[in-house]
Amino acid sequence: MTDPRIREETTLLKRGGQTRDTVKSAGGEVIRYGTIDLQSMKADEWLVSGKTGAGLFGYVFALEANTTTSTRLAPFFSLDMSVGDANKDLSGNKIERASFTTARSVFLTRHECGRRQ
């Protein structure tokens, strides 16, 4: 999502205390977090693992750029992805486990979303 009208008071990383507490209470762990380069801007990222709302072990990835400085020319940008957060596939078949491993989740976020600082 991009929207120049959205501007947060704090960045994704500064909200990290809440994120870490939520992940820890759900029995999960933070796999990666930090700042990465996205061509002409820096973005904050989180990749966590743990039990999802569907009761499966899975992964959640969040990325935000221009969080506190959003303008018309550099709008707030947000990308959220989750794996293992649905209990059925598109055909209605029950999902037993997440389709990605930890290694695959790290690879995807590292190679598709930018280079870590």
N, C-alpha and C positions, 0 to 999 in steps of 0.2 A: 504494500500500500504506500502511496506517496500522497502527501497533502500539505501544501504550504501554510494552511491555517492551523495545523496542529503544532504545538510547541509544548514540550514537557518542562517541568521545573528541574528534573534531575535526569542524568543519563542512565542507560541500561546498567552500566557497571556500578554506578553509585547506588542503584536500587538493589545491589547484590546481596546485602544483608538479608533482606526479605526472601530473595530467591534461594539463598543457601539454606535458610531455616526451613523453608517449604520442602526443598529437595531432601534435606536430611531427615525431616519428620516422616517423609514418604519412603525412607529406606533407600534413597537414590544417592547419586554422587555427581559432582561437577566434573566433567571430562575436560572441557576447555573453556576458557573465558579470557577476554582481553580485547585489545584494539587491533584492527586489521586495516590494510589499505585496499580501497575499492576505487581504482583508477584515480579520480581527482578528489576523493574524500576519504576520511577515516570513518570507520564504523565500529561499534561495540558488538561483541558476540558472546553468546552463552550456548554451550552444548551440555546437556545433562542427561543422565540415564536414571531409570527407576520404574516403579510400577505406575502404569498409566490409568486413566479413568476407566478403561476397559478391563483392568485387572491383569494386563499383560506387561511383561518387562519390555520397555521401549525407550525411545529417545525423543527429546524435545530440543529444537534449535531455535534461537532467537537472534536476530540481527537488527540493529537500528543505526541510522546515520542522521545527522543534522537534528538530533533530538531536541536540543535546547536553543538552536540557532536557525530554525526553519524560516525560509524566505521563498518568494515566488521563484527565484532562480536556483535555489538549493533547498527544495522541500524536504520535510521530514520523510524518511524512508524506513519502512518496517517490513521484515520478512520473518515469518514464523513457519516452521515445519515440524511435523511430528510423525513418528513411526511407532506403530503398535497402539494407537489411540482409538482404534475402532474394533469392535468385536465381530464384525462381519465384513466380507469383501463385497464388491459391487454385484456379485451374483447371489449374494445371500449366504454364502458358505461361512461357517464359523472360523475365525482366525485363531490359531493355537499359539502362535508366537510372532514377534515382529519380523519383518522381512529383511531388516538390516542387522548386521553385527556392529559391535562397537567400532571395529576397524573400518568398516564400510561407512559408518556415519561420520567418523573423523575424516576419512578420505574425501567424501562428498563435500563436507563443509570447508575443508582446507583448500581443495582444488577448484570448486565452483564459486566460492564466495570471496576469495581473495587470499592475500598473503598476510600472515601474522606479523605483528611488530615485535 
